[in-house]
Amino acid sequence: MVLEIRKLVTIVEETVTEGGRTVRPALLIAAAGAVVRNPLAGEPFANDLSPLVDGLSGPLGELLGRRVVELLDGTVEAYGKGVIVGANGEVEHGSAVIHTLRFGDPFRNAAGGTALLPAAEKRGAMGATLDLALKHKDDHAVRSHHLTFEVRVPDAPRSDELVVFCVASNGGRPHARIGSGPGDDGPGR
């Protein structure tokens, strides 16, 4: 299967004030997305989804992973991934693309991370939103870096498309004050 990209989308949010206090350095969260044709949309049920992995996972992981890291000038502390599947596809089609090392490893390598990438996937109409989960790139238990970032593309996904995202931040939540992990004494346990 050949990767067919209709459009590329980037979203960058910069938080400079939170809770009435300045955020230094500013928290940057960036997402890079690709709207691509789902070659299995509308097709009969397929047991073998490896053509999606073979044709889409690696190229999208490299393209989007590199792009989102560039949006943050190479400074990544947290990351995640996600996909919205158009109406004529299965959520499993999107999962096949993003839940593979061919997708994750290029992004992890570009970000300098070692932890698994948290993921979000769903079926949605054009303009559907997706809340992308982020966690620390080296330790998923670092609570200050548990974030979500909402993304959407107004004219996607069409019924035969996937919208695939990589997301990253240059830090954790501004002014984080909860404990760091299991067994801590802070609030939020």
N, C-alpha and C positions, 0 to 999 in steps of 0.2 A: 504494500500500500504506500502510496506517495503522499507526502505531507503537502497539503494545499492550504496556505494561509490566506485568509481574506483581509485581516487587519491585525496590527499590533497596537497594544494600548499600554500606556504607562500612567501610573497615578503616584504622586508623591505628596505626603502630608507632613508639615513641619509644625510641631507644637512648641511654642515659645513661652507660654504662660499656662500654668495649671494650678488650680486652687488659689489663685491670686498671687502666686509666686513665680518668678522667672525660672525657666528651665534652661540650665547651662550644662553641657551644650544642648541645643535644641534637639528634641527627639524627632528623628526622621523615620517615617515608615513609607516604604515604597513597594509597589506591586507592578509586575510586568506580566502582561497577558497576551495570549494569541487566540484569535478566533480562527478555528480551522474546520475544514470539512470532516465530518464523521463518516468514513467510508462504509460503516455498517448500519447507518441510520436507515430505517425502513426495510432492511433486509430480513430474510428469515432468521430465526434464532440460530446463533453460531456457538458451538461448544468451544471452538478454538479461537481465542482472542489474540494469539501471538502475532498475527499480522499488524494489529494496532501497536503492539509493543515494538515490533521490528521496524515499522515505518514511522512512528510518531514519537515514541518515548525519548529516545536518545537525542534527536535533533531539537525537540522542544525543551528538554532539560538543559541542554547546552545553551541554546538561544536565550531562554527566559532567565535561567540562573545567572548567566554572564550579565545580561541586561540589568537585572535588579541589583546586582552587586555594583555595577557601574553607577547606577542612580544614587548609591550611597557612598560613592568615592572609595569603595573597597572596605569600608568600616561596617562590619556586620556582627551583631551580637545575638540576634534572634531571627528565626526564619520559619516558613511554612509553605504549603502548597494547596491548590484546590482546582476543582473543575465544575463547570455547569454544563449539563448535557441537554441538548435540544429535545423537543417532544418526540421525535421519531427514533431516538436512541435510547439505550438502556444506561442506567447509572453505572452498570458494570463496564460499559465501554469506556467511560471516563476513568473509572478506577484502574482499568487495564493500562491506561496511558501513564497515570501518575504513581501507581503503586508498584514500581519496578526500580531496580538499581540503575537501569539505563537512564531513567529520568532523574532519580535522586542523587546519584553519585556526581554527575557534572555540576549540579547546583551546590551540593555539599562541598565539593572541591573548590569551586569558585568562591564560596563564602568562608572557607577555612574551617568548616564545622565537622563534627563527628557524630552528633546525635541524630536520631531519626527525625524526619520532617513530619510535624503534625499536618493533618489533612482535613479538608472538607470537600464533600462532593454531593451533588444533587441534580435533579432534573429541573429545568426551569424554562419559562417563556422568555421572549426578548425583553431585556431590561431587568431580568431577575437579579436580585442581590445575592451575594455569597459572603458569609462571615468567615474570613480566613484566620485560623488559629496560628499564633506564633509561640514558639518556646525557645529557650536558650539553645544556641547552636552546639554547645558541648555538654550540657547537663539539663535534661528536661525537668528536673526537680527545682531549678532556680525560679522561685515563684515571682520574683520581680519582673521576669521576662515573659510571663503568661499574658499575652495580649490578643486582641482580635482586631481585624481591619476589614471593613466592609468595602466590597468592590462591586461594580456593575458596568456593563457595556450597554448603552441604550438600545442598540439595534442588534443585539446578539444575546443568546444563540438563536439562530434560525433553527427550524425543526431538524435540519440535517447537519448541525454544527456542534462543536465543543468549544467552550471558552476555558482555556487552561491558564492557570496563574502560578507564579512564584512570588512570594512576599518576604520582605526582610526589614529589620529595623537596626538602627545604630545604637540602640540601648534598650533598657527596660522601661516600665511605666515611670512617668515623672514622679519624683518624690516618693518612691515605693517605701512603705513602712510596715509591711507584714513580714512574718517569719520566712526563713529561707527554705524550709523543707520539713520532712517528717521528724517528729520529736521536738520541734522548736517550741518556744514558749509564747510566741507572738499571736496576734489575732489572725483569724482566717484559717485556723486549723480545721 
